[in-house]
Amino acid sequence: MNTNSPTIPADVAAHVLHQFGRGGIPAGEWHEMLITLIARADMERAAKLTAAFPDYGGAVLLAKYADDGLAMLQDIAAGRCTRCKQDDGPITPSGLCEPCAAPMPLDGVA
C-alpha cells in the first residue's frame, strides 16, 4: 500500500499525532473514531476508508507504515518543510517549501 499522501492538512496531521500519543491536538469525537477505525482496519478496508477520507487515511497510513511517518506528520503539523525542515517559506500542498518543491536540475541550469 502506498503511504504517500498528496495533501495532509496541518490540523489532520495534529489530530493523528494526538491519537498516536505524539502530541498534536485532540480531534472531535467523529474524527477520533475515524482515525481509530482506519488504524485498526485490515488493509482492504483501510484502502476503502482512505479512498473516502484521503487526508485522514493518508495520515494514518503514513503514521503506521512509513519509517519516518510520525516525524513527517510532526513537520506537517508544525508547518515545516518535510524535506529541509525549514519553516521560513511558503509551504506547498505537498508539504515542501517552494525551493524544495522545485529543486534545481542536475546540470545546475534553471
C-alpha positions in Angstrom: 0.0 0.0 0.0 1.3 3.5 -0.9 1.9 5.6 2.2 2.4 8.9 0.3 -0.5 11.3 0.5 -0.7 14.2 -1.9 -2.1 16.6 0.8 -2.3 16.2 4.5 -3.5 19.4 6.2 -1.8 20.6 9.4 -4.9 20.0 11.5 -5.3 16.5 10.3 -1.7 15.7 11.0 -2.1 17.1 14.5 -5.2 15.0 15.1 -3.5 11.8 14.0 -0.4 12.6 16.1 -2.7 13.0 19.2 -4.3 9.7 18.5 -0.9 8.0 18.3 0.2 9.7 21.5 2.8 12.0 19.9 1.5 15.5 20.8 -0.8 17.1 18.4 -4.3 18.3 19.2 -7.4 16.3 20.0 -9.9 15.7 17.2 -13.6 15.8 17.7 -15.4 12.6 18.6 -16.3 11.7 15.0 -12.8 12.2 13.6 -11.3 10.5 16.6 -13.4 7.4 15.8 -12.5 7.7 12.1 -8.8 7.7 12.9 -9.2 4.7 15.2 -11.2 2.8 12.6 -8.6 3.4 9.9 -5.8 2.4 12.2 -7.5 -0.8 13.2 -8.8 -1.8 9.8 -7.3 -4.5 7.7 -5.5 -3.4 4.5 -8.5 -3.8 2.2 -10.9 -1.8 4.5 -8.2 0.8 5.2 -7.8 1.3 1.5 -11.6 1.9 1.1 -11.6 4.3 4.1 -8.6 6.1 2.6 -10.4 6.5 -0.7 -13.4 8.1 1.1 -11.3 10.2 3.5 -7.9 10.7 1.8 -6.5 13.2 4.2 -7.2 11.2 7.4 -6.5 7.9 5.7 -3.2 9.1 4.2 -2.1 10.5 7.6 -3.0 7.3 9.5 -1.2 5.1 6.9 1.8 7.4 7.0 2.0 7.1 10.8 1.6 3.3 10.8 3.6 2.2 7.8 6.2 4.8 6.8 9.6 4.6 8.6 9.6 8.3 9.4 5.8 8.8 9.2 5.3 10.3 12.6 8.2 12.7 12.1 6.7 13.7 8.8 3.3 14.3 10.4 5.1 16.4 13.1 6.7 18.5 10.4 3.3 19.0 8.6 1.5 19.9 11.9 4.3 22.4 12.7 4.2 24.0 9.2 7.8 22.8 8.4 9.0 21.5 5.0 9.2 17.7 5.2 12.4 17.7 3.3 14.6 20.5 4.6 12.8 21.1 7.9 12.7 24.9 7.4 9.6 26.9 8.2 10.6 30.3 6.7 8.9 30.0 3.3 5.6 29.2 1.9 4.7 25.5 2.1 3.2 23.9 -0.9 0.3 21.4 -0.7 2.7 18.6 -1.0 4.3 19.6 2.4 7.5 21.0 0.8 8.8 24.6 0.8 8.9 26.3 -2.6 12.6 25.7 -3.1 12.4 22.0 -2.3 9.2 21.6 -4.4 11.1 22.9 -7.5 14.7 21.7 -7.0 17.5 22.8 -9.3 18.2 20.5 -12.3 21.2 18.2 -12.0 23.2 20.3 -14.5 22.6 23.4 -12.3 20.9 25.4 -15.0 17.4 26.5 -14.4 
